[in-house]
């Protein structure tokens, strides 16, 4: 094995060693790679097929939105370098995927594309002015003046093509040098041939130039490319948000009793760690000393703190609310719950990235068909017409007129209009193909706490409490930030707070007030047998008197019933999934009339249920708000989060409801279904245009300029059809 490792090429200078990023799970090696240069469904197929050709590889799945490639193989970690080399050989350089990295390659690509679009638009506007002068001048303009106009056009267009055409030229060259083709090859060929022929005509030939056609072609192609990029799913935001929740450092207790700060990545199972109040748990661990409370929303999604005491299992990302804790690490960071949630989010995004649009399917036939048609045009005119120059001009017209602008704009144009309409309705669209997926929804899975409910406990029937008990409890509660304490303080209203209150971590509040000992906290702390019902509870004990029970309940959102009823009317079946106890979940399900519900679920359990529903043929919409919901939001066919939800949930969701109005789900569903109809209409328009225009170009009845105008006209046509969606 040492000899084999030595024989493998090492990482390039300045690059991370991929072997260090390999995870071993169930005897298999797992590696996530960041792949550059993939732009379409054909790229996905080429990358995945190239890797799967290696008999050791069991899985290769590329997420086009993030560029993340999930690779699983049988064998040693040292094979990682070989797979990266293989990707480079087929034209797609790759490096280990690091979600914690600050840089976002997509943003830089967007800025570069926007600059290219601006330059192309400026050039097109100026060249069209010169061309109009030549057309309108006709016989009145001298040949010398026409030649001057063409030369000025050349000075404008040629540098523009060299700069603005780079997104297409680079992509085309990267696949050509490895013996492949993609959609950018005929596009690049059309632009270069139009410019080359125009230069020839300007200085040698008959003076018939097509600079305006080349500039117009580039401009409209860049619009389509930019819109598509802007509307791609920004799935990497979810991974970056989860990475930000990871503790960067950990306080490790050495065997000699000295505490040392180390990078969280260096923590190993069995290490003893110290967690101060306000710190996040760096890795999964078991508490061995100390008591307190932890924010456990990461695991359960519930607002109620998790009681921390010796023997309790805690998970990475949890926040220590109070008290000093000593714990023993049960896993390293890469195998912790938060790391697993990150991988589950990515896995969900990867599965969605394989949603192949109609445009991508058409694109697979586009390149060979167009190349064959253009070549046949050249040969046909050269042989039958006896004029190679005319054949080249007609071939350029074929390449231009078949450029997939209309096809490329068919989806993005509708998405832009639909996104604007949804924005007016208080819904933000965060994913490029979310509208298409939302239109197919027939099953809706909803979270409870913070989604169907308000997400904060309220005191139940405060008027039923014995006289004076509410105010006594409130005097203690006003000194604490515990959710149940805040609920009591809210119910009692403004008033004085007790002095010298002692807050027992994981227990409750204790003080001496007016000669009376007041204690307000959990049943376990007070030695009371807890009741079994759907409500959270706390108890007040005055001296040694009879304990007084305070019950709390999370209330439904005002529009929860309206939303659930509206989804049913639209043909959707509803299911409630929650990490809370059975009692509260059953109570909320009953209020909403939801028959199918499941309680006490972890993030992976929600994913399993969603996958089961999808396996049964359902198209699943997930509505959630908590950190624990992020993997399920990513795994569902479409997902909705609230504006007040955790940032990571918003990042993983396709739609974000502004103003926390659940009825926005109904608007998202209705507009998505309308958008789908417009997309299909646009595909029909694009197909009809090509069926009419292509034969005319082959027969020589269309010049490159007319072809560019016709191509632009088809793009405008699908855009106008998309604008119909803006009408209510």
Secondary structure per residue as TSV (DSSP state, phi and psi in degrees):
chain	resnum	aa	ss	phi	psi
A	1	X	-	360.0	-37.6
A	2	X	H	-61.7	-40.7
A	3	X	H	-65.0	-39.7
A	4	X	H	-64.2	-43.5
A	5	X	H	-62.5	-41.6
A	6	X	H	-64.8	-30.9
A	7	X	H	-76.6	-20.7
A	8	X	S	-74.9	142.3
A	9	X	-	-68.1	139.0
A	10	X	-	-81.2	171.6
A	11	X	-	-67.8	148.6
A	12	X	-	-66.4	158.5
A	13	X	T	-58.9	133.1
A	14	X	T	83.4	-2.8
A	15	X	S	-107.8	147.8
A	16	X	-	-72.3	145.7
A	17	X	-	-73.5	117.0
A	18	X	G	-63.1	-26.4
A	19	X	G	-61.4	-29.9
A	20	X	G	-70.5	-15.6
A	21	X	G	-101.1	0.1
A	22	X	-	-77.0	133.4
A	23	X	E	-108.1	137.0
A	24	X	E	-101.0	117.6
A	25	X	E	-133.6	120.7
A	26	X	T	53.9	40.9
A	27	X	T	78.5	3.7
A	28	X	E	-115.7	154.5
A	29	X	E	-97.3	133.1
A	30	X	E	-120.3	135.7
A	31	X	E	-147.1	133.7
A	32	X	E	-104.4	128.7
A	33	X	E	-120.7	147.6
A	34	X	E	-97.1	114.8
A	35	X	E	-104.3	132.4
A	36	X	-	-105.7	147.9
A	37	X	S	97.3	-7.6
A	38	X	-	-79.5	127.3
A	39	X	-	-126.6	-15.5
A	40	X	S	-151.4	-179.9
A	41	X	H	-63.2	-32.2
A	42	X	H	-63.4	-37.3
A	43	X	H	-64.0	-42.6
A	44	X	H	-59.0	-48.2
A	45	X	H	-62.3	-40.8
A	46	X	H	-66.5	-43.1
A	47	X	H	-65.9	-50.0
A	48	X	H	-65.9	-41.4
A	49	X	H	-66.5	-38.7
A	50	X	H	-61.9	-37.3
A	51	X	H	-79.3	-39.4
A	52	X	H	-68.4	-16.3
A	53	X	T	-64.4	-23.7
A	54	X	S	-77.0	121.2
A	55	X	T	-59.4	-21.2
A	56	X	T	-76.6	-24.0
A	57	X	E	-79.2	124.7
A	58	X	E	-99.6	-26.8
A	59	X	E	-150.8	134.8
A	60	X	E	-143.1	109.5
A	61	X	E	-131.0	123.3
A	62	X	E	-105.0	128.8
A	63	X	E	-93.2	108.6
A	64	X	T	-65.3	-32.1
A	65	X	T	-67.2	-42.6
A	66	X	T	-100.3	-14.9
A	67	X	T	75.2	13.1
A	68	X	E	-89.5	127.2
A	69	X	E	-110.4	118.9
A	70	X	E	-92.2	118.5
A	71	X	E	-120.8	130.2
A	72	X	E	-130.2	130.2
A	73	X	E	-144.9	161.3
A	74	X	E	-92.0	125.7
A	75	X	S	136.8	-172.3
A	76	X	-	-79.2	159.9
A	77	X	G	-64.9	-25.6
A	78	X	G	-62.7	-17.6
A	79	X	G	-69.2	-11.8
A	80	X	H	-58.7	-40.6
A	81	X	H	-63.3	-38.5
A	82	X	H	-63.6	-38.2
A	83	X	H	-67.7	-38.2
A	84	X	H	-65.4	-39.8
A	85	X	H	-61.8	-41.6
A	86	X	H	-60.8	-43.5
A	87	X	H	-62.6	-39.9
A	88	X	H	-63.2	-36.7
A	89	X	H	-66.8	-30.5
A	90	X	T	-94.6	7.3
A	91	X	T	99.6	16.7
A	92	X	-	-132.3	91.9
A	93	X	-	-62.8	145.3
A	94	X	E	-139.7	150.8
A	95	X	E	-138.7	160.3
A	96	X	E	-56.1	137.9
A	97	X	-	-81.6	124.1
A	98	X	-	-125.4	97.7
A	99	X	T	-64.0	-17.3
A	100	X	T	-79.8	-11.2
A	101	X	-	-62.2	141.8
A	102	X	S	-78.0	-28.5
A	103	X	-	-73.3	146.9
A	104	X	-	-124.9	100.4
A	105	X	H	-57.9	-32.5
A	106	X	H	-64.1	-38.2
A	107	X	H	-64.6	-42.0
A	108	X	H	-65.1	-39.3
A	109	X	H	-62.9	-39.9
A	110	X	H	-63.8	-43.7
A	111	X	H	-63.4	-41.9
A	112	X	H	-63.6	-42.1
A	113	X	H	-68.0	-37.6
A	114	X	H	-65.7	-39.5
A	115	X	H	-63.2	-43.0
A	116	X	H	-62.6	-39.8
A	117	X	H	-64.0	-42.5
A	118	X	H	-63.2	-44.0
A	119	X	H	-63.9	-43.6
A	120	X	H	-64.2	-40.0
A	121	X	H	-64.1	-42.2
A	122	X	H	-61.6	-45.4
A	123	X	H	-64.7	-43.7
A	124	X	H	-60.3	-44.7
A	125	X	H	-60.0	-43.7
A	126	X	H	-72.8	-40.2
A	127	X	H	-68.0	-36.5
A	128	X	H	-64.0	-35.3
A	129	X	H	-62.8	-43.2
A	130	X	H	-65.9	-41.5
A	131	X	H	-64.7	-40.8
A	132	X	H	-61.8	-37.4
A	133	X	H	-62.6	-41.0
A	134	X	H	-67.9	-43.6
A	135	X	H	-64.1	-47.5
A	136	X	H	-70.9	-29.3
A	137	X	H	-67.4	-37.1
A	138	X	G	53.3	-128.0
A	139	X	G	-75.0	-16.9
A	140	X	G	-74.7	-22.5
A	141	X	S	-89.1	132.8
A	142	X	-	-70.2	158.4
A	143	X	H	-62.7	-34.3
A	144	X	H	-64.5	-41.3
A	145	X	H	-68.1	-41.5
A	146	X	H	-59.8	-43.2
A	147	X	H	-61.2	-40.4
A	148	X	H	-62.8	-43.1
A	149	X	H	-60.2	-42.7
A	150	X	H	-64.8	-39.2
A	151	X	H	-67.1	-38.8
A	152	X	H	-64.3	-41.1
A	153	X	H	-59.5	-40.9
A	154	X	H	-62.6	-40.9
A	155	X	H	-63.4	-29.7
A	156	X	H	-82.9	-46.8
A	157	X	H	-77.6	-42.9
A	158	X	H	-60.9	-47.6
A	159	X	H	-63.4	-34.0
A	160	X	H	-63.2	-45.7
A	161	X	H	-62.6	-40.8
A	162	X	H	-61.9	-34.1
A	163	X	H	-90.8	-54.4
A	164	X	H	-74.0	-20.7
A	165	X	T	-83.5	-2.4
A	166	X	H	-59.4	-39.8
A	167	X	H	-56.2	-34.5
A	168	X	H	-84.9	-40.8
A	169	X	H	-64.7	-45.0
A	170	X	H	-63.4	-44.5
A	171	X	H	-62.9	-44.1
A	172	X	H	-63.7	-44.1
A	173	X	H	-67.0	-37.8
A	174	X	H	-62.9	-31.7
A	175	X	H	-89.9	-33.0
A	176	X	H	-64.5	-40.2
A	177	X	T	-70.3	-11.2
A	178	X	T	-110.0	13.8
A	179	X	T	80.5	22.8
A	180	X	-	-123.0	172.2
A	181	X	-	-134.3	156.8
A	182	X	-	-143.4	-173.4
A	183	X	H	-63.2	-25.9
A	184	X	H	-75.5	-15.0
A	185	X	H	-67.4	-55.0
A	186	X	H	-65.2	-31.0
A	187	X	H	-62.8	-48.6
A	188	X	H	-61.7	-40.9
A	189	X	H	-62.8	-42.4
A	190	X	H	-63.0	-45.2
A	191	X	H	-64.6	-46.7
A	192	X	H	-67.6	-40.0
A	193	X	H	-65.7	-41.6
A	194	X	H	-62.3	-42.7
A	195	X	H	-68.5	-44.5
A	196	X	H	-61.6	-45.7
A	197	X	H	-64.8	-37.2
A	198	X	H	-65.1	-41.9
A	199	X	H	-61.7	-43.7
A	200	X	H	-59.9	-46.5
A	201	X	H	-66.9	-32.4
A	202	X	H	-66.6	-42.5
A	203	X	H	-106.0	-16.9
A	204	X	T	-129.1	-44.2
A	205	X	S	-85.3	-139.8
A	206	X	-	-93.4	-0.4
A	207	X	S	85.0	12.2
A	208	X	-	-93.2	104.2
A	209	X	-	-109.8	162.9
A	210	X	-	-135.2	36.0
A	211	X	H	-62.0	-40.1
A	212	X	H	-64.0	-37.0
A	213	X	H	-64.8	-42.9
A	214	X	H	-63.6	-43.3
A	215	X	H	-66.6	-43.2
A	216	X	H	-63.6	-42.9
A	217	X	H	-58.7	-48.2
A	218	X	H	-61.2	-43.1
A	219	X	H	-60.4	-49.6
A	220	X	H	-70.9	-34.2
A	221	X	H	-65.7	-39.4
A	222	X	H	-68.4	-34.2
A	223	X	H	-60.0	-49.0
A	224	X	H	-61.2	-42.0
A	225	X	H	-65.5	-41.0
A	226	X	H	-68.0	-44.1
A	227	X	H	-61.0	-41.7
A	228	X	H	-63.3	-41.3
A	229	X	H	-67.1	-40.9
A	230	X	H	-63.9	-31.5
A	231	X	T	-95.0	1.8
A	232	X	S	-65.7	149.4
A	233	X	-	-61.6	131.1
A	234	X	-	-95.0	61.4
A	235	X	T	-65.8	-26.4
A	236	X	H	-62.7	-22.0
A	237	X	H	-59.9	-37.9
A	238	X	H	-63.4	-47.8
A	239	X	H	-62.7	-40.1
A	240	X	H	-65.7	-38.6
A	241	X	H	-64.9	-40.7
A	242	X	H	-66.5	-39.7
A	243	X	H	-61.7	-35.3
A	244	X	H	-66.1	-23.0
A	245	X	T	-81.5	-11.6
A	246	X	S	-73.1	134.8
A	247	X	-	-67.0	130.1
A	248	X	S	-75.3	-32.7
A	249	X	E	-129.3	165.3
A	250	X	E	-139.7	149.3
A	251	X	E	-98.7	105.1
A	252	X	E	-95.9	137.4
A	253	X	E	-96.1	113.8
A	254	X	-	-75.0	167.3
A	255	X	T	-63.3	-25.6
A	256	X	T	-87.0	7.4
A	257	X	S	86.7	0.6
A	258	X	-	-88.5	134.7
A	259	X	E	-91.1	136.0
A	260	X	E	-132.9	141.2
A	261	X	E	-87.5	126.7
A	262	X	E	-131.9	157.2
A	263	X	E	-59.7	138.2
A	264	X	G	-58.9	-28.2
A	265	X	G	-64.9	-21.5
A	266	X	G	-89.2	-3.7
A	267	X	-	-69.8	135.8
A	268	X	-	-121.2	155.1
A	269	X	T	-56.2	133.8
A	270	X	T	100.5	-16.9
A	271	X	-	-66.1	142.9
A	272	X	E	-93.5	128.3
A	273	X	E	-123.1	150.4
A	274	X	E	-112.5	130.4
A	275	X	E	-120.0	115.7
A	276	X	-	-87.5	164.2
A	277	X	T	-60.4	134.2
A	278	X	T	92.1	-8.1
A	279	X	-	-89.5	152.1
A	280	X	B	-91.9	145.4
A	281	X	-	-66.9	122.2
A	282	X	-	-76.2	-33.6
A	283	X	S	-143.8	166.1
A	284	X	-	-61.4	137.3
A	285	X	E	-156.4	170.9
A	286	X	E	-120.3	130.9
A	287	X	E	-71.5	131.7
A	288	X	E	-116.6	-12.1
A	289	X	E	-159.6	138.5
A	290	X	-	100.7	161.5
A	291	X	-	-136.1	154.6
A	292	X	E	174.2	-156.0
A	293	X	E	-136.6	143.9
A	294	X	E	-124.2	145.5
A	295	X	E	-76.5	108.2
A	296	X	-	-103.3	20.2
A	297	X	H	-63.4	-23.3
A	298	X	H	-60.6	-36.3
A	299	X	H	-92.2	-48.5
A	300	X	H	-104.2	-20.2
A	301	X	-	80.6	-0.2
A	302	X	-	-90.0	147.8
A	303	X	S	-79.3	-23.2
A	304	X	S	-64.3	129.7
A	305	X	-	-63.5	152.7
A	306	X	E	-89.4	130.4
A	307	X	E	-71.5	126.0
A	308	X	E	-106.5	122.1
A	309	X	-	-155.1	165.9
A	310	X	T	-52.6	133.9
A	311	X	T	95.4	-12.2
A	312	X	-	-81.1	135.3
A	313	X	E	-81.6	128.7
A	314	X	E	-119.6	158.9
A	315	X	-	-125.7	152.5
A	316	X	T	-57.4	139.9
A	317	X	T	95.0	-18.7
A	318	X	-	-64.5	147.9
A	319	X	E	-106.9	127.2
A	320	X	E	-78.6	114.6
A	321	X	E	-82.2	-35.4
A	322	X	E	-158.8	157.6
A	323	X	S	82.3	152.3
A	324	X	-	-94.3	131.6
A	325	X	E	-123.2	141.5
A	326	X	E	-112.7	130.6
A	327	X	E	-140.0	160.6
A	328	X	E	-110.4	122.8
A	329	X	E	-63.9	132.0
A	330	X	-	-105.1	-4.7
A	331	X	S	-160.9	158.7
A	332	X	-	-81.6	174.9
A	333	X	G	-65.7	-36.6
A	334	X	G	-69.4	-15.4
A	335	X	G	-114.1	17.9
A	336	X	S	-83.7	170.8
A	337	X	H	-62.5	-42.9
A	338	X	H	-64.5	-39.3
A	339	X	H	-64.0	-37.9
A	340	X	H	-66.7	-39.8
A	341	X	H	-62.4	-41.4
A	342	X	H	-58.2	-45.6
A	343	X	H	-66.9	-35.7
A	344	X	H	-66.6	-38.7
A	345	X	H	-60.9	-47.2
A	346	X	H	-64.4	-39.3
A	347	X	H	-62.6	-39.4
A	348	X	H	-63.8	-42.3
A	349	X	H	-65.4	-37.3
A	350	X	H	-64.8	-39.9
A	351	X	H	-65.8	-35.4
A	352	X	H	-72.5	-29.9
A	353	X	H	-65.5	-16.3
A	354	X	T	-86.9	7.1
A	355	X	-	-69.6	103.8
A	356	X	-	-91.0	119.2
A	357	X	-	-78.7	162.2
A	358	X	H	-60.7	-35.2
A	359	X	H	-63.7	-39.4
A	360	X	H	-66.4	-38.0
A	361	X	H	-65.2	-40.9
A	362	X	H	-66.5	-33.5
A	363	X	H	-63.9	-29.5
A	364	X	H	-64.5	-30.3
A	365	X	H	-89.7	-15.3
A	366	X	H	-63.5	-52.6
A	367	X	H	-61.3	-57.4
A	368	X	H	-62.7	-35.1
A	369	X	H	-66.7	-45.9
A	370	X	H	-68.1	-43.0
A	371	X	H	-61.3	-43.4
A	372	X	H	-64.3	-41.0
A	373	X	H	-66.7	-43.7
A	374	X	H	-64.8	-43.0
A	375	X	H	-64.2	-41.5
A	376	X	H	-63.5	-35.1
A	377	X	H	-64.6	-45.3
A	378	X	H	-61.8	-49.8
A	379	X	H	-63.3	-42.9
A	380	X	H	-61.7	-45.9
A	381	X	I	-72.4	-32.4
A	382	X	I	-69.7	-39.3
A	383	X	I	-82.8	-50.2
A	384	X	I	-83.1	-38.9
A	385	X	I	-92.0	-17.9
A	386	X	-	72.3	19.8
A	387	X	-	-136.8	101.9
A	388	X	H	-65.9	-36.6
A	389	X	H	-60.4	-46.0
A	390	X	H	-63.5	-38.1
A	391	X	H	-61.7	-41.0
A	392	X	H	-66.4	-42.4
A	393	X	H	-60.7	-44.2
A	394	X	H	-67.5	-35.4
A	395	X	H	-65.1	-39.3
A	396	X	H	-61.1	-42.7
A	397	X	H	-60.4	-39.9
A	398	X	H	-62.9	-46.3
A	399	X	H	-62.4	-40.1
A	400	X	H	-71.4	-46.2
A	401	X	H	-69.5	-23.2
A	402	X	T	-95.0	0.9
A	403	X	-	-57.2	134.9
A	404	X	T	-80.5	42.1
A	405	X	H	-63.2	-51.2
A	406	X	H	-61.3	-42.1
A	407	X	H	-64.8	-40.2
A	408	X	H	-70.1	-31.3
A	409	X	H	-86.7	-13.4
A	410	X	H	-55.1	-43.3
A	411	X	H	-86.6	-53.6
A	412	X	H	-59.0	-38.4
A	413	X	H	-61.7	-43.1
A	414	X	H	-64.9	-41.3
A	415	X	H	-62.8	-40.1
A	416	X	H	-63.2	-46.6
A	417	X	H	-64.5	-45.6
A	418	X	H	-63.1	-38.8
A	419	X	H	-63.2	-39.8
A	420	X	H	-64.2	-41.7
A	421	X	H	-66.4	-40.2
A	422	X	H	-66.0	-35.6
A	423	X	H	-60.3	-41.9
A	424	X	H	-63.5	-28.6
A	425	X	T	-86.6	4.6
A	426	X	T	83.7	26.4
A	427	X	E	-126.8	126.6
A	428	X	E	-98.5	132.1
A	429	X	E	-96.0	123.1
A	430	X	-	-109.8	-5.7
A	431	X	S	-129.3	137.3
A	432	X	T	-60.0	-45.0
A	433	X	T	-103.5	17.0
A	434	X	H	-62.0	-37.5
A	435	X	H	-62.5	-40.3
A	436	X	H	-64.9	-41.8
A	437	X	H	-71.2	-38.4
A	438	X	H	-63.3	-34.8
A	439	X	T	-63.0	-21.4
A	440	X	T	-98.0	2.3
A	441	X	-	-63.2	133.8
A	442	X	-	-133.3	-6.0
A	443	X	E	-133.8	133.6
A	444	X	E	-121.9	125.9
A	445	X	E	-110.0	127.6
A	446	X	E	-121.3	146.1
A	447	X	-	-85.3	164.0
A	448	X	I	-97.0	-73.8
A	449	X	I	-66.3	122.5
A	450	X	I	83.8	-9.4
A	451	X	I	-110.9	-69.1
A	452	X	I	-77.5	-25.3
A	453	X	E	-109.7	173.1
A	454	X	E	-74.0	-17.5
A	455	X	E	85.2	11.9
A	456	X	E	-143.4	136.2
A	457	X	E	-70.6	146.4
A	458	X	E	-127.0	145.7
A	459	X	E	-69.0	129.3
A	460	X	S	-89.4	128.4
A	461	X	-	48.8	59.9
A	462	X	G	-62.3	-26.0
A	463	X	G	-68.3	-19.1
A	464	X	G	-83.4	-7.1
A	465	X	S	-72.3	150.0
A	466	X	-	-56.0	150.1
A	467	X	T	-56.9	132.1
A	468	X	T	83.8	-15.3
A	469	X	H	-68.0	-38.3
A	470	X	H	-62.1	-43.6
A	471	X	H	-67.9	-38.8
A	472	X	H	-61.6	-45.6
A	473	X	H	-64.3	-37.5
A	474	X	H	-65.4	-34.8
A	475	X	H	-60.4	-37.0
A	476	X	H	-74.7	-45.1
A	477	X	H	-63.1	-30.6
A	478	X	T	-65.6	-11.5
A	479	X	T	-96.4	-1.7
A	480	X	-	-121.9	154.8
A	481	X	-	-103.6	6.7
A	482	X	-	-62.4	140.7
A	483	X	H	-54.8	-40.6
A	484	X	H	-70.8	-35.0
A	485	X	H	-63.6	-42.3
A	486	X	H	-63.7	-34.8
A	487	X	H	-65.3	-40.6
A	488	X	H	-66.7	-44.1
A	489	X	H	-62.3	-39.6
A	490	X	H	-64.4	-40.7
A	491	X	H	-67.5	-35.2
A	492	X	H	-82.0	-25.9
A	493	X	-	85.0	-169.5
A	494	X	S	-65.6	147.6
A	495	X	-	173.3	178.2
A	496	X	-	-74.2	155.8
A	497	X	-	-109.1	147.8
A	498	X	-	-68.7	156.3
A	499	X	S	-103.5	156.7
A	500	X	S	54.5	40.8
A	501	X	-	-78.3	131.0
A	502	X	E	-104.6	122.3
A	503	X	E	-99.2	117.1
A	504	X	E	-88.6	117.4
A	505	X	T	-56.6	123.4
A	506	X	T	76.7	1.9
A	507	X	T	-118.2	-74.5
A	508	X	E	170.6	-151.3
A	509	X	E	-117.1	141.6
A	510	X	E	-142.2	133.2
A	511	X	E	-161.3	166.3
A	512	X	E	-107.0	118.8
A	513	X	E	-129.9	118.3
A	514	X	T	53.9	42.4
A	515	X	T	77.8	0.8
A	516	X	E	-109.4	141.6
A	517	X	E	-91.2	121.1
A	518	X	E	-110.3	129.6
A	519	X	E	-131.4	129.5
A	520	X	E	-135.9	116.1
A	521	X	E	-179.4	-153.2
A	522	X	-	-77.5	157.4
A	523	X	H	-63.9	-38.9
A	524	X	H	-63.1	-42.8
A	525	X	H	-64.4	-36.7
A	526	X	H	-89.2	-2.3
A	527	X	T	73.7	32.2
A	528	X	-	-109.3	140.9
A	529	X	-	-76.2	119.1
A	530	X	-	-69.8	145.1
A	531	X	-	-81.1	158.6
A	532	X	-	-111.5	102.2
A	533	X	S	-157.1	177.1
A	534	X	S	-71.5	-2.7
A	535	X	S	-102.9	146.4
A	536	X	E	-72.1	160.2
A	537	X	E	-148.3	156.4
A	538	X	E	-144.5	160.5
A	539	X	E	-127.1	146.0
A	540	X	E	-115.3	127.8
A	541	X	E	-122.9	123.6
A	542	X	E	-104.9	114.9
A	543	X	T	53.5	-123.7
A	544	X	T	-110.9	25.1
A	545	X	S	-75.3	-176.3
A	546	X	-	-69.4	130.4
A	547	X	-	-63.4	141.6
A	548	X	E	-110.6	127.3
A	549	X	E	-92.1	129.9
A	550	X	E	-109.8	122.8
A	551	X	E	-105.4	144.5
A	552	X	E	-130.6	147.0
A	553	X	E	-146.8	143.3
A	554	X	E	-87.9	122.2
A	555	X	E	-83.6	150.4
A	556	X	E	-64.1	148.1
A	557	X	-	-65.9	152.2
A	558	X	T	-60.1	-31.8
A	559	X	T	-108.2	17.8
A	560	X	H	-64.5	-48.2
A	561	X	H	-64.0	-42.3
A	562	X	H	-60.0	-40.8
A	563	X	H	-66.7	-47.1
A	564	X	H	-62.2	-43.7
A	565	X	H	-63.8	-40.2
A	566	X	H	-64.4	-38.7
A	567	X	H	-65.6	-39.2
A	568	X	H	-62.8	-43.1
A	569	X	H	-62.9	-24.8
A	570	X	T	-91.0	12.8
A	571	X	T	87.3	18.5
A	572	X	-	-100.7	138.8
A	573	X	E	-92.1	146.4
A	574	X	E	-115.2	140.7
A	575	X	E	-139.6	137.7
A	576	X	E	-106.5	124.1
A	577	X	E	-122.4	130.5
A	578	X	-	-145.6	153.1
A	579	X	S	-90.1	-2.2
A	580	X	S	-78.4	173.3
A	581	X	-	-67.1	161.4
A	582	X	H	-61.6	-40.4
A	583	X	H	-58.0	-57.8
A	584	X	H	-60.9	-36.3
A	585	X	H	-65.9	-43.8
A	586	X	H	-62.6	-38.5
A	587	X	H	-64.4	-45.3
A	588	X	H	-67.3	-41.8
A	589	X	H	-59.8	-39.5
A	590	X	H	-64.6	-41.8
A	591	X	H	-63.4	-34.4
A	592	X	H	-89.8	-7.6
A	593	X	T	73.5	28.2
A	594	X	-	-94.8	118.3
A	595	X	-	-81.7	-34.9
A	596	X	E	-95.5	111.9
A	597	X	E	-147.0	153.2
A	598	X	E	-140.9	138.0
A	599	X	-	-115.0	170.7
A	600	X	S	55.8	47.6
A	601	X	-	-101.7	141.0
A	602	X	-	-91.6	168.4
A	603	X	H	-53.5	-42.4
A	604	X	H	-68.3	-28.1
A	605	X	H	-67.9	-39.4
A	606	X	H	-64.2	-41.3
A	607	X	H	-61.4	-44.2
A	608	X	H	-59.7	-40.4
A	609	X	H	-67.8	-41.1
A	610	X	H	-63.2	-43.6
A	611	X	H	-63.5	-36.1
A	612	X	H	-64.8	-41.4
A	613	X	H	-64.6	-39.7
A	614	X	H	-66.4	-37.7
A	615	X	H	-65.1	-27.9
A	616	X	T	-79.5	1.6
A	617	X	T	98.5	2.2
A	618	X	-	-80.3	151.1
A	619	X	-	-107.8	112.3
A	620	X	E	-103.2	130.9
A	621	X	E	-104.8	128.8
A	622	X	E	-108.4	130.4
A	623	X	E	-117.2	116.0
A	624	X	-	-152.4	175.1
A	625	X	-	-141.7	-22.5
A	626	X	S	-88.1	167.5
A	627	X	G	-59.9	-39.5
A	628	X	G	-67.0	-16.3
A	629	X	G	-85.5	-14.0
A	630	X	H	-55.9	-46.9
A	631	X	H	-61.8	-39.7
A	632	X	H	-66.8	-38.2
A	633	X	H	-60.9	-39.6
A	634	X	H	-72.9	-33.2
A	635	X	H	-77.0	-27.2
A	636	X	S	-69.1	161.0
A	637	X	S	-64.3	-35.6
A	638	X	E	-147.4	158.2
A	639	X	E	-148.0	149.8
A	640	X	E	-132.3	136.2
A	641	X	E	-130.5	168.6
A	642	X	E	-100.6	154.7
A	643	X	T	-63.6	-29.5
A	644	X	T	-88.0	4.3
A	645	X	S	-74.6	170.0
A	646	X	-	-58.2	143.3
A	647	X	H	-57.3	-37.7
A	648	X	H	-65.9	-34.3
A	649	X	H	-69.2	-39.4
A	650	X	H	-63.4	-38.7
A	651	X	H	-66.6	-36.5
A	652	X	H	-80.2	-18.7
A	653	X	-	-82.7	156.4
A	654	X	S	-85.0	-33.6
A	655	X	E	-127.8	140.9
A	656	X	E	-122.0	125.1
A	657	X	E	-88.0	114.7
A	658	X	G	-78.0	148.1
A	659	X	G	72.0	5.9
A	660	X	G	56.0	34.4
A	661	X	-	-96.0	112.9
A	662	X	T	-64.8	-24.6
A	663	X	T	-63.5	-13.3
A	664	X	H	-59.8	-24.9
A	665	X	H	-60.8	-38.4
A	666	X	H	-66.8	-42.1
A	667	X	H	-63.1	-41.7
A	668	X	H	-61.4	-40.9
A	669	X	H	-68.8	-44.5
A	670	X	H	-65.1	-46.6
A	671	X	H	-69.0	-35.6
A	672	X	H	-63.0	-41.4
A	673	X	H	-66.6	-37.6
A	674	X	H	-66.3	-40.1
A	675	X	H	-62.5	-38.2
A	676	X	H	-61.2	-40.1
A	677	X	H	-63.9	-41.1
A	678	X	H	-65.5	-37.6
A	679	X	H	-62.1	-45.6
A	680	X	H	-63.1	-38.4
A	681	X	H	-63.2	-40.5
A	682	X	H	-65.3	-39.0
A	683	X	H	-61.1	-40.5
A	684	X	H	-64.5	-42.0
A	685	X	H	-63.3	-43.9
A	686	X	H	-63.6	-41.6
A	687	X	H	-66.0	-43.1
A	688	X	H	-62.4	-39.9
A	689	X	H	-59.5	-46.7
A	690	X	H	-66.8	-35.9
A	691	X	H	-64.5	-30.7
A	692	X	H	-88.6	-46.4
A	693	X	H	-75.9	-37.4
A	694	X	H	-62.5	-49.1
A	695	X	H	-58.0	-37.5
A	696	X	H	-63.1	-39.5
A	697	X	H	-66.8	-41.7
A	698	X	H	-62.7	-37.5
A	699	X	T	-79.4	-0.1
A	700	X	T	82.2	16.4
A	701	X	-	-91.7	2.7
A	702	X	S	-134.0	125.1
A	703	X	-	-82.2	164.1
A	704	X	H	-56.0	-36.6
A	705	X	H	-66.6	-47.4
A	706	X	H	-61.0	-37.3
A	707	X	H	-61.4	-42.4
A	708	X	H	-64.1	-41.0
A	709	X	H	-65.5	-42.8
A	710	X	H	-63.6	-42.8
A	711	X	H	-60.6	-43.3
A	712	X	H	-65.0	-38.9
A	713	X	H	-62.4	-40.0
A	714	X	H	-65.0	-36.6
A	715	X	H	-65.1	-42.6
A	716	X	H	-64.4	-37.0
A	717	X	H	-62.6	-46.8
A	718	X	H	-68.9	-30.4
A	719	X	H	-67.6	-42.8
A	720	X	H	-63.3	-37.9
A	721	X	H	-65.5	-37.5
A	722	X	H	-63.8	-35.6
A	723	X	H	-65.8	-19.2
A	724	X	G	-60.2	-26.0
A	725	X	G	-67.2	-22.5
A	726	X	G	-70.9	-20.7
A	727	X	-	-77.1	134.9
A	728	X	-	-82.7	360.0
